[in-house]
Amino acid sequence: MVRETFDAIVNNVDVRQNLSKLRQEIKEESSKYALLYYIGEKKNLIPTLLESEDAKTRKNAVLLMGDLALEEYLPFIVKGYEVEEQRFVKSSYLVALRDYDYRDYLPFLKECLNKLLQVQLTEENKKHTEEEIRELTTLIVSMEGVKKHEYTGFQKLSKVLLLTNRNHIPVTLQQVQMIEQTAKSFNAGVMVKTDRLDEILPIRTYQEILFALDGAQVCQMNPIQAAKLLCAADLVGFLSDRHKGNAPFYFRVEVKSKMELSKKSEFAKKFASELERLTKRQVINSTNNYEFEIRFIENKDQNFNVLLKLYTIKDSRFSYRKNTIASSIKPVNAALTVELAKDYMKEDAQVLDPFCGVGTMLIERHKAVKAYSTYGLDIYADAIQLAKENTQAARQVIHYINRDFFDFKHEYLFDEIITDMPFSNSVNREQEISDLYQRFFKKAGVHLKDDGVIILYTHNLEFVRKYSKVEGYQIQKEFEISRKEGTYVVIITK
């Protein structure tokens, strides 16, 4: 197919349309290689099409050159961009450069950007000028990267929102109120105005921390008005007051809304361009290299709640977790589990995790309530090795054994069994999981003291209820973690 299409271009048949068709055909890697093999010396034909009188032919030709990414095309693309007079085509040359090593042309690209920023925007040129500015910025930032600012605003008074598990907001609220009594809950977590951020950041049960700008917490679904609102709320001042170093700051836009994807993309693009213009590019949109995110969340009134996520603040709460496997529990869920079960834990307890994976549950358990002797078992040797590395990073002592729990023997009994139970989304494995729960409760009784406790993070609450009862256990507490995922924390005693 690519041969016929390329031959049509060679023979000057519907060149513009066949260039576009060829681009579609080589999206499959095998077709791309087939074309490169076939065209041979004729590959020099494509750069000559940049001299076509038809602007759309030039556009399709340079985009094809970008797709093929042949090194010898690079100077032709740069020269073509330099002499191109049609504004709506120029950004296509820049798109074509993305997969090339264009570092030698960076001074030229920077000079083009500086000149472009001096252009007076009008209704006629605004769209394509902003598009060209955006592509030039992307190329420069992609090659040079972003020197991220250092966050220094830990004692600056800020309105902070901690997003949490919606079923257990009070768990985090109680911890925040020990630092700031004025903290209060809202439907997605905890909000607080604080100048003690350094004390709040280590709390382990929130999922994400966001900032709200005074005067710009809600905006209309109008990108131009939204940009004006953030400028009026002194976004640049907010960032400058909390970071070491001067502007520009690099950002991305996230739109969480029921609107169509194309409309969300259009909103984000128009908002970002207007925000750059209004701030005189003290904040610059960059989709891959960014320091903060402006998040628009549609509310019930069909307006946007506006929040900022600062990636300049390092989240080191779970930095010990160097390794994971596919079935690993999220560390924030492990932290929430131990916080919910805290009243049932004893200090200096002897603790066992029969399905320990990479050790997250045991590490979080020890951080919440200090244990005396802790053992983790897993049938996968690789998981055990990863757990040892994680535990060393956490500066804890846990004894890991590569063994099947059902073959495990130990000379003394345990005060506590805590684990993230194995699960499967496959209906075909449901009986296998059911059998595992039945065997688990029978085997747990062999290792648990009479006053011991079992703390389970489970995807199969029905099996917990059924087989714990059969073996004479009592369920003390059930906590729903996620109805969507079907996850629960269950506290069980003999």
C-alpha positions in Angstrom: 0.0 0.0 0.0 2.8 2.5 0.9 4.5 1.8 -2.4 1.5 2.7 -4.5 0.9 5.9 -2.4 4.5 7.0 -2.7 4.6 6.2 -6.4 1.6 8.5 -6.9 3.5 11.3 -5.2 6.5 10.6 -7.4 4.2 10.8 -10.5 2.7 14.1 -9.2 -0.7 12.6 -8.7 -2.9 14.3 -6.0 0.3 15.1 -4.1 -1.2 16.9 -1.1 -3.8 14.1 -0.5 -1.3 11.3 -1.0 1.2 12.9 1.5 -1.6 12.9 4.1 -2.5 9.3 3.2 1.1 8.1 3.4 1.4 9.6 6.9 -1.6 7.5 8.0 -0.2 4.4 6.4 3.2 4.6 8.2 1.7 4.9 11.6 2.3 1.1 11.8 6.0 0.6 12.4 6.3 -2.2 9.8 4.8 0.1 7.1 7.2 2.8 8.0 10.2 0.5 7.6 8.7 -0.8 4.4 8.5 2.7 3.0 12.1 3.6 4.1 13.3 0.4 2.4 11.4 1.1 -0.8 12.1 4.8 -1.5 15.9 4.5 -1.4 17.4 7.4 -3.3 14.0 8.8 -4.0 13.8 10.0 -0.4 15.4 13.2 -1.6 12.1 13.9 -3.5 10.3 14.8 -0.2 12.4 17.8 0.8 11.8 19.3 -2.7 8.1 19.4 -1.9 8.8 22.2 0.7 9.2 24.4 -2.3 5.6 23.7 -3.5 3.4 26.7 -4.2 0.6 24.9 -2.3 0.9 25.7 1.4 -0.9 22.5 2.5 1.4 20.4 0.4 4.4 22.0 2.2 2.7 21.3 5.5 2.0 17.6 4.8 5.5 17.2 3.3 7.3 18.5 6.4 5.1 16.5 8.8 6.0 13.4 6.8 9.7 14.3 7.1 9.1 14.5 10.9 7.5 11.1 10.9 10.4 9.5 9.0 13.0 11.3 11.2 15.8 10.8 8.6 18.8 12.8 9.8 19.5 14.3 6.4 16.1 16.0 6.5 16.9 18.2 9.5 18.6 21.1 7.7 15.7 21.2 5.1 13.1 21.4 7.9 14.9 24.2 9.7 15.5 26.2 6.4 11.9 25.6 5.4 10.7 27.0 8.7 12.9 30.0 8.3 11.6 30.9 4.8 7.9 29.8 5.3 5.6 32.8 5.0 2.3 31.2 5.8 1.7 31.5 9.5 -0.7 28.5 9.7 2.0 26.2 8.3 5.0 27.4 10.4 4.2 25.4 13.5 4.1 22.2 11.4 7.9 22.6 10.8 8.4 22.8 14.6 6.2 19.7 15.1 8.4 17.9 12.6 11.5 18.7 14.6 10.4 16.9 17.8 12.1 13.5 17.0 15.4 15.1 15.8 18.5 16.1 17.6 18.2 19.8 16.9 20.4 21.1 19.7 22.7 22.9 17.2 19.7 25.0 16.2 18.7 26.0 19.7 20.1 29.5 19.4 18.2 30.0 16.2 15.0 28.7 17.8 15.4 30.9 20.8 15.9 33.9 18.6 12.7 33.0 16.6 10.8 32.8 19.9 12.0 36.2 21.1 11.0 37.8 17.9 7.6 36.1 17.9 6.9 37.3 21.4 7.2 40.9 20.1 4.5 40.3 17.5 1.3 42.3 18.1 -1.5 39.8 18.4 -4.7 40.4 16.4 -7.8 38.4 15.8 -6.3 37.3 12.5 -2.9 36.1 13.7 -3.6 35.2 17.4 -4.4 31.5 16.9 -1.4 30.5 14.8 1.1 32.8 16.5 0.2 31.3 19.9 0.5 27.8 18.4 4.0 28.6 17.0 5.0 30.1 20.4 3.8 26.9 22.1 5.7 24.6 19.8 8.9 26.7 20.0 8.7 26.7 23.8 8.2 22.9 23.8 11.2 22.3 21.7 13.5 24.5 23.8 12.3 23.1 27.1 12.4 19.5 25.8 16.1 19.9 24.9 17.2 22.1 27.8 14.9 20.8 30.5 13.5 22.9 33.3 15.6 24.0 36.3 13.0 23.4 38.9 12.5 26.0 41.7 13.1 25.0 45.3 10.0 25.3 47.5 10.6 27.5 50.5 7.1 28.4 51.6 6.7 25.9 54.5 5.9 28.8 57.0 3.9 30.9 54.5 0.2 31.1 55.3 -1.5 28.9 52.7 -5.0 27.4 52.2 -4.3 23.7 51.8 -6.6 20.8 50.8 -5.6 17.3 51.7 -7.5 14.8 49.5 -8.2 11.6 51.4 -10.2 8.3 51.3 -13.7 9.7 51.3 -14.9 7.0 53.7 -12.4 7.9 56.3 -11.8 11.6 56.3 -11.9 11.9 60.1 -8.7 9.7 60.3 -6.7 12.5 58.6 -8.8 15.3 60.1 -7.9 14.2 63.6 -4.2 14.2 62.8 -4.3 17.7 61.1 -6.3 19.1 64.0 -3.5 18.2 66.4 -1.4 20.7 64.4 -4.1 23.2 63.4 -7.3 23.1 65.4 -9.2 25.1 62.8 -8.9 22.3 60.2 -12.3 21.1 58.9 -13.6 18.4 56.6 -15.1 18.7 53.2 -16.5 16.2 50.8 -13.1 15.0 49.5 -10.9 15.4 52.5 -9.5 18.1 54.8 -9.0 21.8 54.4 -6.9 24.0 56.5 -5.3 27.4 56.5 -1.8 27.0 57.9 1.7 28.3 58.2 2.9 24.9 59.5 3.0 23.0 56.3 6.2 21.2 57.3 4.4 19.6 60.1 1.4 18.6 58.0 3.3 17.1 55.1 4.5 13.9 57.0 0.9 12.8 57.8 0.6 9.4 56.0 -3.1 9.0 55.3 -3.8 11.7 52.7 -3.5 10.9 49.0 -2.6 14.3 47.6 -2.1 17.8 48.8 -3.4 20.8 46.8 -3.4 24.6 47.3 -6.3 27.1 46.8 -5.7 30.7 45.7 -7.7 33.3 47.6 -10.1 34.9 45.1 -9.7 32.2 42.5 -11.2 29.1 44.0 -14.1 29.0 41.6 -14.3 30.2 38.0 -16.6 30.0 35.0 -16.1 27.5 32.2 -14.6 30.3 30.1 -10.8 30.0 29.5 -10.2 33.7 29.0 -12.1 34.7 32.2 -10.3 31.9 34.1 -6.9 33.2 33.1 -7.9 36.7 34.1 -9.1 35.4 37.5 -5.9 33.7 38.3 -3.9 36.8 37.3 -6.1 38.9 39.5 -5.5 36.5 42.4 -1.7 37.0 41.9 -0.8 33.5 40.9 2.8 34.7 40.0 3.1 36.4 43.5 1.9 33.2 45.2 4.5 31.1 43.4 7.3 33.7 43.9 6.7 34.0 47.6 7.0 30.3 48.1 10.0 29.5 45.9 13.6 30.3 45.7 14.5 31.9 42.3 12.7 34.0 39.8 10.1 33.4 37.2 9.3 31.8 34.8 7.4 28.9 36.4 6.3 26.0 34.2 2.9 24.5 34.4 0.4 22.1 33.0 -3.4 22.2 32.9 -5.7 19.4 34.0 -9.4 19.6 33.3 -11.7 17.2 35.2 -15.1 17.6 33.6 -17.9 15.8 31.9 -17.3 17.8 28.7 -16.0 16.1 25.6 -12.3 15.5 25.4 -11.9 17.9 22.4 -13.6 20.7 24.4 -11.5 20.0 27.5 -8.4 20.2 25.3 -9.6 23.4 23.7 -10.3 25.0 27.1 -6.8 24.0 28.4 -5.1 25.4 25.3 -6.9 28.7 25.2 -6.5 29.1 29.0 -2.8 28.4 28.9 -2.1 30.8 26.0 -4.1 33.6 27.7 -2.4 33.0 31.1 1.1 33.2 29.4 0.1 36.4 27.7 -1.4 38.1 30.8 1.6 37.2 33.0 4.1 38.2 30.3 5.2 34.5 30.3 6.2 34.5 33.9 4.3 31.2 33.9 4.8 29.0 30.8 2.8 26.0 29.7 4.8 22.8 29.3 3.1 19.5 29.0 6.1 17.3 29.8 8.4 19.5 31.9 6.4 21.3 34.6 6.6 22.5 38.2 3.0 22.9 39.0 -0.4 21.9 37.8 -3.5 24.1 37.5 -6.4 21.7 38.1 -10.0 22.6 37.0 -12.7 20.4 38.6 -16.2 20.8 37.4 -18.7 21.2 40.3 -22.5 20.7 40.5 -23.1 24.3 39.5 -21.2 23.7 36.2 -18.4 26.0 37.2 -14.8 25.0 37.9 -13.2 24.7 41.3 -9.5 25.7 40.8 -6.7 24.1 42.7 -2.9 24.0 42.4 -0.6 21.0 42.8 3.0 22.0 43.4 5.5 19.4 42.2 8.2 21.4 43.8 7.1 20.0 47.1 8.7 16.6 47.5 6.5 13.8 49.0 9.0 11.7 50.9 6.5 9.9 53.1 7.0 6.6 51.2 10.4 7.1 49.8 11.5 3.8 51.3 9.4 2.0 48.7 12.1 1.6 46.1 10.5 -1.6 44.7 7.0 -2.7 43.9 5.2 -5.6 42.1 1.9 -5.7 40.3 -0.1 -6.8 43.3 1.5 -4.3 45.7 -0.9 -2.4 48.0 -0.7 1.4 47.6 1.3 2.7 50.5 -1.3 5.3 51.5 -3.8 2.4 51.8 -1.4 0.5 54.0 -1.0 3.6 56.1 -4.8 4.0 56.4 -5.1 0.3 57.3 -2.8 0.5 60.2 -4.3 3.8 61.4 -7.8 2.3 61.4 -6.5 -0.8 63.3 -4.3 1.2 65.7 -6.5 0.6 68.7 -6.1 -3.2 68.3 -2.3 -3.1 68.0 0.1 -3.6 70.9 3.5 -2.0 71.3 6.4 -4.5 71.1 4.0 -7.1 69.6 5.2 -10.1 67.7 3.8 -9.6 64.2 3.4 -11.9 61.1 2.5 -11.0 57.5 1.9 -14.3 55.7 1.6 -12.7 52.2 4.1 -9.8 52.6 4.9 -8.9 49.0 7.5 -6.1 49.0 6.9 -5.4 52.7 4.8 -2.3 52.6 2.2 -3.4 55.2 4.8 -4.4 57.8 6.8 -1.2 57.3 3.7 1.0 57.7 2.6 -1.1 60.7 5.9 -0.5 62.5 5.8 3.2 61.7 2.4 3.4 63.4 3.0 1.2 66.4 6.5 -0.1 67.2 6.7 -3.9 67.0 9.1 -6.2 68.8 9.7 -9.1 66.3 8.3 -9.0 62.8 8.2 -11.7 60.2 7.1 -11.5 56.5 6.5 -14.6 54.3 6.0 -14.8 50.6 6.2 -17.7 48.1 8.0 -15.4 45.5 11.7 -15.1 46.1 11.9 -11.9 44.0 9.3 -10.2 46.2 11.2 -11.2 49.3 14.4 -9.6 47.9 12.6 -6.5 47.0 11.0 -6.4 50.5 14.5 -6.6 52.1 15.7 -3.6 50.0 12.6 -1.6 50.9 13.0 -2.4 54.6 16.6 -1.4 54.6 15.6 1.9 53.0 13.1 2.3 55.8 15.8 1.6 58.4 13.7 -1.2 60.0 14.5 -4.7 61.0 12.0 -7.3 59.6 12.7 -11.0 59.1 11.7 -12.1 55.6 11.4 -15.8 54.6 10.8 -17.1 51.2 8.1 -19.7 52.2 4.5 -20.7 51.6 2.5 -19.7 54.7 0.8 -23.1 54.7 4.2 -24.8 55.2 5.4 -22.3 57.8 6.4 -23.4 61.3 7.5 -21.2 64.2 8.6 -21.9 67.7 6.4 -19.2 69.3 3.0 -17.7 68.7 2.3 -14.2 67.3 0.3 -11.4 68.8 -0.9 -10.2 65.4 -1.3 -11.3 61.9 -1.6 -8.4 59.4 -1.7 -8.8 55.6 -3.0 -7.7 52.3 -4.8 -10.9 51.2 -4.1 -12.3 47.7 -6.9 -11.7 45.2 -7.8 -12.1 41.6 -10.2 -10.3 39.2 -10.7 -13.5 37.3 -14.0 -15.3 37.8 -12.2 -18.6 36.9 -10.0 -18.2 40.1 -12.9 -17.5 42.5 -12.9 -21.0 43.9 -9.1 -20.9 44.3 -9.4 -17.7 46.3 -12.2 -19.1 48.3 -10.1 -22.2 49.2 -7.2 -19.9 50.1 -9.4 -18.0 52.7 -10.6 -21.3 54.2 -7.1 -22.6 54.6 -5.9 -19.2 55.9 -8.2 -19.1 58.9 -7.4 -22.7 59.8 -3.7 -22.1 59.6 -3.8 -18.7 61.3 -5.2 -20.4 64.4 -2.0 -22.4 64.7 0.2 -19.3 64.9 -2.0 -16.8 66.8 -2.1 -16.3 70.6 -5.5 -16.7 72.3 -5.7 -12.9 72.7 -4.2 -12.3 69.2 -5.7 -10.2 66.4 -5.9 -10.6 62.7 -5.9 -7.4 60.5 -6.9 -8.0 56.9 -6.9 -5.8 53.9 -9.2 -7.8 51.6 -11.0 -7.8 48.2 -13.2 -10.7 49.4 -15.2 -9.6 52.4 -17.7 -12.5 51.8 -15.0 -15.1 52.3 -13.7 -13.3 55.4 -17.1 -13.4 57.0 -17.8 -17.0 56.0 -14.6 -18.8 56.9 -13.6 -16.7 60.0 -17.0 -17.7 61.5 -16.4 -21.4 60.6 -13.1 -21.4 62.5 -14.6 -19.6 65.6 -13.3 -16.1 65.1 -15.2 -12.9 65.7 -15.2 -9.9 63.5 -14.7 -6.8 65.6 -14.7 -4.1 62.9 -15.3 -3.8 59.2 -14.1 -0.6 57.3 -15.0 -0.1 53.7 -12.0 1.4 51.8 -13.3 1.5 48.3 -16.7 0.3 47.1 -15.6 0.6 43.5 -12.6 -1.7 44.1 -14.4 -3.8 46.7 -11.7 -3.4 49.3 -12.2 -3.5 53.1 -10.1 -3.6 56.3 -11.4 -6.2 58.8 -10.3 -6.6 62.4 -10.8 -10.2 63.7 -10.1 -11.8 67.1 -10.3 -15.4 68.4 
